Amino acid sequence: MQCDHDGFRIESFEAGRGLWHARISRADLKPVVIDGVLFSTLEVGFAWSDPEAAIADAISQIDQLKLKRYSASGQAPQAKQIPAASW
């Protein structure tokens, strides 16, 4: 099961029999950059009894953590460049 919310794609998946989780990624498939660290996906850590509950929790997490600022529709911060060591 999939849905979109605030510039993110949410996908539920079964991590064990009857244990549903949700995976969050940007709708444009670019990585989410948080404090200079790139994440291709974020996973909600709760196990739910059905896929709809996992997606509802992911939507709640996006809203509560104000992740919209990291989505394609928000202002996406750039990854920090680490300079190469000079020898």
N, CA, C and O atoms as a GROMACS GRO file, in nm:
protein
  348
    1MET      N    1   0.085  -0.117   0.000
    1MET     CA    2   0.000   0.000   0.000
    1MET      C    3   0.089   0.124   0.000
    1MET      O    4   0.189   0.130   0.072
    2GLN      N    5   0.051   0.223  -0.083
    2GLN     CA    6   0.127   0.348  -0.093
    2GLN      C    7   0.033   0.467  -0.086
    2GLN      O    8  -0.085   0.457  -0.117
    3CYS      N    9   0.088   0.580  -0.044
    3CYS     CA   10   0.016   0.708  -0.054
    3CYS      C   11   0.119   0.819  -0.054
    3CYS      O   12   0.235   0.798  -0.020
    4ASP      N   13   0.076   0.938  -0.093
    4ASP     CA   14   0.162   1.057  -0.092
    4ASP      C   15   0.108   1.156   0.011
    4ASP      O   16  -0.013   1.169   0.029
    5HIS      N   17   0.202   1.226   0.078
    5HIS     CA   18   0.163   1.326   0.178
    5HIS      C   19   0.273   1.430   0.187
    5HIS      O   20   0.389   1.397   0.214
    6ASP      N   21   0.239   1.555   0.165
    6ASP     CA   22   0.331   1.669   0.182
    6ASP      C   23   0.465   1.651   0.111
    6ASP      O   24   0.570   1.684   0.167
    7GLY      N   25   0.463   1.598  -0.010
    7GLY     CA   26   0.586   1.582  -0.087
    7GLY      C   27   0.662   1.454  -0.057
    7GLY      O   28   0.774   1.437  -0.103
    8PHE      N   29   0.601   1.364   0.019
    8PHE     CA   30   0.663   1.237   0.052
    8PHE      C   31   0.578   1.122  -0.001
    8PHE      O   32   0.456   1.133  -0.010
    9ARG      N   33   0.644   1.013  -0.035
    9ARG     CA   34   0.576   0.888  -0.070
    9ARG      C   35   0.589   0.795   0.050
    9ARG      O   36   0.698   0.774   0.103
   10ILE      N   37   0.477   0.741   0.091
   10ILE     CA   38   0.475   0.650   0.206
   10ILE      C   39   0.436   0.512   0.156
   10ILE      O   40   0.338   0.497   0.083
   11GLU      N   41   0.512   0.413   0.195
   11GLU     CA   42   0.486   0.275   0.155
   11GLU      C   43   0.482   0.188   0.281
   11GLU      O   44   0.574   0.191   0.361
   12SER      N   45   0.375   0.112   0.297
   12SER     CA   46   0.370   0.019   0.410
   12SER      C   47   0.428  -0.114   0.366
   12SER      O   48   0.418  -0.152   0.249
   13PHE      N   49   0.489  -0.184   0.461
   13PHE     CA   50   0.545  -0.316   0.432
   13PHE      C   51   0.534  -0.402   0.557
   13PHE      O   52   0.534  -0.352   0.669
   14GLU      N   53   0.525  -0.531   0.534
   14GLU     CA   54   0.512  -0.625   0.645
   14GLU      C   55   0.651  -0.674   0.683
   14GLU      O   56   0.720  -0.736   0.603
   15ALA      N   57   0.692  -0.646   0.807
   15ALA     CA   58   0.825  -0.683   0.855
   15ALA      C   59   0.823  -0.818   0.927
   15ALA      O   60   0.928  -0.870   0.964
   16GLY      N   61   0.710  -0.871   0.946
   16GLY     CA   62   0.689  -1.001   1.010
   16GLY      C   63   0.540  -1.027   1.001
   16GLY      O   64   0.464  -0.937   0.967
   17ARG      N   65   0.499  -1.146   1.030
   17ARG     CA   66   0.356  -1.177   1.017
   17ARG      C   67   0.271  -1.083   1.101
   17ARG      O   68   0.276  -1.086   1.224
   18GLY      N   69   0.193  -0.999   1.033
   18GLY     CA   70   0.104  -0.906   1.101
   18GLY      C   71   0.173  -0.786   1.164
   18GLY      O   72   0.112  -0.716   1.245
   19LEU      N   73   0.299  -0.761   1.129
   19LEU     CA   74   0.374  -0.647   1.184
   19LEU      C   75   0.403  -0.549   1.071
   19LEU      O   76   0.498  -0.568   0.995
   20TRP      N   77   0.322  -0.446   1.061
   20TRP     CA   78   0.332  -0.351   0.951
   20TRP      C   79   0.411  -0.228   0.992
   20TRP      O   80   0.391  -0.173   1.101
   21HIS      N   81   0.498  -0.186   0.905
   21HIS     CA   82   0.580  -0.065   0.922
   21HIS      C   83   0.558   0.024   0.800
   21HIS      O   84   0.495  -0.017   0.703
   22ALA      N   85   0.612   0.145   0.806
   22ALA     CA   86   0.602   0.236   0.692
   22ALA      C   87   0.740   0.290   0.657
   22ALA      O   88   0.822   0.317   0.745
   23ARG      N   89   0.761   0.306   0.529
   23ARG     CA   90   0.886   0.363   0.476
   23ARG      C   91   0.850   0.496   0.410
   23ARG      O   92   0.757   0.502   0.329
   24ILE      N   93   0.924   0.600   0.443
   24ILE     CA   94   0.897   0.735   0.392
   24ILE      C   95   1.014   0.775   0.303
   24ILE      O   96   1.130   0.761   0.341
   25SER      N   97   0.983   0.825   0.184
   25SER     CA   98   1.086   0.879   0.094
   25SER      C   99   1.029   1.003   0.026
   25SER      O  100   0.907   1.021   0.020
   26ARG      N  101   1.117   1.086  -0.027
   26ARG     CA  102   1.070   1.203  -0.100
   26ARG      C  103   0.999   1.157  -0.226
   26ARG      O  104   1.038   1.058  -0.288
   27ALA      N  105   0.896   1.228  -0.264
   27ALA     CA  106   0.819   1.193  -0.384
   27ALA      C  107   0.905   1.203  -0.510
   27ALA      O  108   0.882   1.129  -0.605
   28ASP      N  109   1.003   1.293  -0.511
   28ASP     CA  110   1.091   1.308  -0.627
   28ASP      C  111   1.210   1.211  -0.623
   28ASP      O  112   1.297   1.216  -0.709
   29LEU      N  113   1.211   1.123  -0.523
   29LEU     CA  114   1.312   1.018  -0.504
   29LEU      C  115   1.452   1.068  -0.472
   29LEU      O  116   1.546   0.989  -0.469
   30LYS      N  117   1.468   1.198  -0.448
   30LYS     CA  118   1.597   1.250  -0.402
   30LYS      C  119   1.610   1.218  -0.253
   30LYS      O  120   1.509   1.201  -0.185
   31PRO      N  121   1.733   1.210  -0.202
   31PRO     CA  122   1.749   1.180  -0.059
   31PRO      C  123   1.702   1.296   0.028
   31PRO      O  124   1.705   1.412  -0.014
   32VAL      N  125   1.660   1.264   0.148
   32VAL     CA  126   1.628   1.363   0.249
   32VAL      C  127   1.760   1.399   0.317
   32VAL      O  128   1.835   1.310   0.358
   33VAL      N  129   1.789   1.528   0.329
   33VAL     CA  130   1.913   1.573   0.391
   33VAL      C  131   1.878   1.634   0.526
   33VAL      O  132   1.813   1.738   0.533
   34ILE      N  133   1.921   1.569   0.633
   34ILE     CA  134   1.896   1.618   0.768
   34ILE      C  135   2.031   1.637   0.836
   34ILE      O  136   2.107   1.541   0.851
   35ASP      N  137   2.060   1.758   0.875
   35ASP     CA  138   2.188   1.794   0.938
   35ASP      C  139   2.307   1.744   0.857
   35ASP      O  140   2.406   1.697   0.913
   36GLY      N  141   2.297   1.756   0.724
   36GLY     CA  142   2.407   1.719   0.637
   36GLY      C  143   2.418   1.570   0.605
   36GLY      O  144   2.508   1.529   0.533
   37VAL      N  145   2.327   1.491   0.659
   37VAL     CA  146   2.329   1.347   0.635
   37VAL      C  147   2.219   1.311   0.536
   37VAL      O  148   2.105   1.355   0.552
   38LEU      N  149   2.253   1.232   0.434
   38LEU     CA  150   2.157   1.194   0.331
   38LEU      C  151   2.089   1.062   0.370
   38LEU      O  152   2.154   0.965   0.406
   39PHE      N  153   1.954   1.061   0.361
   39PHE     CA  154   1.875   0.942   0.386
   39PHE      C  155   1.792   0.915   0.262
   39PHE      O  156   1.714   1.000   0.219
   40SER      N  157   1.807   0.796   0.203
   40SER     CA  158   1.724   0.763   0.087
   40SER      C  159   1.581   0.734   0.132
   40SER      O  160   1.486   0.765   0.060
   41THR      N  161   1.566   0.675   0.250
   41THR     CA  162   1.433   0.650   0.307
   41THR      C  163   1.441   0.666   0.459
   41THR      O  164   1.548   0.655   0.519
   42LEU      N  165   1.327   0.691   0.517
   42LEU     CA  166   1.313   0.693   0.663
   42LEU      C  167   1.208   0.588   0.696
   42LEU      O  168   1.108   0.576   0.626
   43GLU      N  169   1.229   0.512   0.801
   43GLU     CA  170   1.133   0.411   0.840
   43GLU      C  171   1.075   0.444   0.976
   43GLU      O  172   1.147   0.479   1.069
   44VAL      N  173   0.942   0.431   0.985
   44VAL     CA  174   0.872   0.453   1.111
   44VAL      C  175   0.891   0.326   1.194
   44VAL      O  176   0.868   0.216   1.144
   45GLY      N  177   0.933   0.342   1.319
   45GLY     CA  178   0.974   0.229   1.400
   45GLY      C  179   0.868   0.151   1.473
   45GLY      O  180   0.901   0.058   1.546
   46PHE      N  181   0.740   0.184   1.457
   46PHE     CA  182   0.636   0.110   1.527
   46PHE      C  183   0.582  -0.002   1.440
   46PHE      O  184   0.575   0.012   1.318
   47ALA      N  185   0.543  -0.111   1.501
   47ALA     CA  186   0.479  -0.222   1.430
   47ALA      C  187   0.328  -0.210   1.451
   47ALA      O  188   0.281  -0.203   1.564
   48TRP      N  189   0.255  -0.207   1.342
   48TRP     CA  190   0.110  -0.193   1.347
   48TRP      C  191   0.045  -0.321   1.295
   48TRP      O  192   0.109  -0.399   1.225
   49SER      N  193  -0.080  -0.341   1.330
   49SER     CA  194  -0.149  -0.464   1.293
   49SER      C  195  -0.201  -0.464   1.149
   49SER      O  196  -0.238  -0.569   1.097
   50ASP      N  197  -0.204  -0.348   1.085
   50ASP     CA  198  -0.249  -0.343   0.945
   50ASP      C  199  -0.177  -0.231   0.871
   50ASP      O  200  -0.125  -0.138   0.934
   51PRO      N  201  -0.172  -0.238   0.737
   51PRO     CA  202  -0.096  -0.139   0.660
   51PRO      C  203  -0.152   0.001   0.669
   51PRO      O  204  -0.076   0.098   0.664
   52GLU      N  205  -0.283   0.015   0.683
   52GLU     CA  206  -0.343   0.148   0.693
   52GLU      C  207  -0.298   0.221   0.820
   52GLU      O  208  -0.274   0.341   0.817
   53ALA      N  209  -0.286   0.147   0.930
   53ALA     CA  210  -0.240   0.208   1.056
   53ALA      C  211  -0.095   0.252   1.045
   53ALA      O  212  -0.057   0.356   1.099
   54ALA      N  213  -0.012   0.175   0.975
   54ALA     CA  214   0.128   0.212   0.956
   54ALA      C  215   0.139   0.340   0.875
   54ALA      O  216   0.219   0.428   0.907
   55ILE      N  217   0.058   0.351   0.771
   55ILE     CA  218   0.060   0.472   0.689
   55ILE      C  219   0.007   0.592   0.767
   55ILE      O  220   0.062   0.702   0.757
   56ALA      N  221  -0.099   0.572   0.844
   56ALA     CA  222  -0.153   0.682   0.926
   56ALA      C  223  -0.049   0.731   1.024
   56ALA      O  224  -0.038   0.851   1.047
   57ASP      N  225   0.028   0.640   1.084
   57ASP     CA  226   0.134   0.680   1.176
   57ASP      C  227   0.244   0.755   1.103
   57ASP      O  228   0.298   0.853   1.156
   58ALA      N  229   0.280   0.712   0.983
   58ALA     CA  230   0.382   0.782   0.905
   58ALA      C  231   0.338   0.924   0.874
   58ALA      O  232   0.418   1.018   0.883
   59ILE      N  233   0.211   0.941   0.837
   59ILE     CA  234   0.158   1.076   0.811
   59ILE      C  235   0.169   1.160   0.937
   59ILE      O  236   0.209   1.277   0.931
   60SER      N  237   0.134   1.102   1.050
   60SER     CA  238   0.145   1.173   1.178
   60SER      C  239   0.289   1.213   1.207
   60SER      O  240   0.314   1.323   1.255
   61GLN      N  241   0.384   1.124   1.179
   61GLN     CA  242   0.526   1.154   1.202
   61GLN      C  243   0.575   1.267   1.110
   61GLN      O  244   0.650   1.354   1.154
   62ILE      N  245   0.533   1.265   0.984
   62ILE     CA  246   0.570   1.372   0.891
   62ILE      C  247   0.521   1.505   0.943
   62ILE      O  248   0.594   1.604   0.941
   63ASP      N  249   0.398   1.508   0.990
   63ASP     CA  250   0.340   1.632   1.042
   63ASP      C  251   0.406   1.675   1.173
   63ASP      O  252   0.441   1.792   1.190
   64GLN      N  253   0.422   1.582   1.265
   64GLN     CA  254   0.477   1.614   1.396
   64GLN      C  255   0.622   1.658   1.389
   64GLN      O  256   0.663   1.752   1.459
   65LEU      N  257   0.701   1.593   1.305
   65LEU     CA  258   0.843   1.626   1.293
   65LEU      C  259   0.869   1.739   1.193
   65LEU      O  260   0.983   1.778   1.171
   66LYS      N  261   0.761   1.790   1.133
   66LYS     CA  262   0.771   1.899   1.036
   66LYS      C  263   0.867   1.862   0.922
   66LYS      O  264   0.952   1.943   0.884
   67LEU      N  265   0.853   1.741   0.871
   67LEU     CA  266   0.942   1.694   0.764
   67LEU      C  267   0.916   1.761   0.631
   67LEU      O  268   0.997   1.748   0.539
   68LYS      N  269   0.805   1.833   0.617
   68LYS     CA  270   0.775   1.898   0.490
   68LYS      C  271   0.891   1.987   0.445
   68LYS      O  272   0.914   2.003   0.325
   69ARG      N  273   0.963   2.044   0.539
   69ARG     CA  274   1.077   2.131   0.503
   69ARG      C  275   1.185   2.054   0.428
   69ARG      O  276   1.270   2.114   0.363
   70TYR      N  277   1.184   1.919   0.438
   70TYR     CA  278   1.282   1.836   0.369
   70TYR      C  279   1.226   1.773   0.242
   70TYR      O  280   1.296   1.696   0.176
   71SER      N  281   1.102   1.805   0.206
   71SER     CA  282   1.040   1.743   0.090
   71SER      C  283   1.070   1.824  -0.036
   71SER      O  284   1.132   1.930  -0.031
   72ALA      N  285   1.025   1.771  -0.149
   72ALA     CA  286   1.045   1.840  -0.277
   72ALA      C  287   0.972   1.973  -0.278
   72ALA      O  288   1.017   2.067  -0.344
   73SER      N  289   0.860   1.984  -0.205
   73SER     CA  290   0.784   2.107  -0.205
   73SER      C  291   0.838   2.208  -0.103
   73SER      O  292   0.803   2.326  -0.109
   74GLY      N  293   0.921   2.162  -0.010
   74GLY     CA  294   0.979   2.252   0.090
   74GLY      C  295   1.117   2.298   0.048
   74GLY      O  296   1.164   2.266  -0.062
   75GLN      N  297   1.180   2.373   0.134
   75GLN     CA  298   1.317   2.417   0.109
   75GLN      C  299   1.411   2.306   0.152
   75GLN      O  300   1.433   2.287   0.272
   76ALA      N  301   1.465   2.232   0.060
   76ALA     CA  302   1.554   2.121   0.091
   76ALA      C  303   1.695   2.173   0.117
   76ALA      O  304   1.757   2.229   0.027
   77PRO      N  305   1.747   2.154   0.240
   77PRO     CA  306   1.884   2.196   0.266
   77PRO      C  307   1.983   2.112   0.187
   77PRO      O  308   1.955   1.996   0.156
   78GLN      N  309   2.095   2.169   0.155
   78GLN     CA  310   2.197   2.099   0.078
   78GLN      C  311   2.284   2.016   0.172
   78GLN      O  312   2.304   2.050   0.288
   79ALA      N  313   2.336   1.908   0.119
   79ALA     CA  314   2.429   1.825   0.195
   79ALA      C  315   2.559   1.901   0.215
   79ALA      O  316   2.602   1.976   0.127
   80LYS      N  317   2.620   1.883   0.328
   80LYS     CA  318   2.748   1.949   0.355
   80LYS      C  319   2.858   1.880   0.276
   80LYS      O  320   2.865   1.758   0.272
   81GLN      N  321   2.942   1.959   0.215
   81GLN     CA  322   3.054   1.906   0.141
   81GLN      C  323   3.173   1.892   0.237
   81GLN      O  324   3.209   1.987   0.307
   82ILE      N  325   3.231   1.775   0.240
   82ILE     CA  326   3.348   1.752   0.323
   82ILE      C  327   3.470   1.764   0.233
   82ILE      O  328   3.484   1.686   0.138
   83PRO      N  329   3.559   1.861   0.260
   83PRO     CA  330   3.674   1.880   0.171
   83PRO      C  331   3.767   1.759   0.176
   83PRO      O  332   3.785   1.695   0.280
   84ALA      N  333   3.826   1.729   0.062
   84ALA     CA  334   3.921   1.619   0.055
   84ALA      C  335   4.048   1.660   0.130
   84ALA      O  336   4.088   1.776   0.130
   85ALA      N  337   4.108   1.562   0.191
   85ALA     CA  338   4.232   1.588   0.265
   85ALA      C  339   4.342   1.621   0.165
   85ALA      O  340   4.355   1.555   0.062
   86SER      N  341   4.420   1.721   0.196
   86SER     CA  342   4.533   1.753   0.108
   86SER      C  343   4.659   1.693   0.165
   86SER      O  344   4.688   1.706   0.284
   87TRP      N  345   4.733   1.628   0.081
   87TRP     CA  346   4.854   1.559   0.127
   87TRP      C  347   4.975   1.635   0.091
   87TRP      O  348   5.086   1.592   0.121
   0.00000   0.00000   0.00000
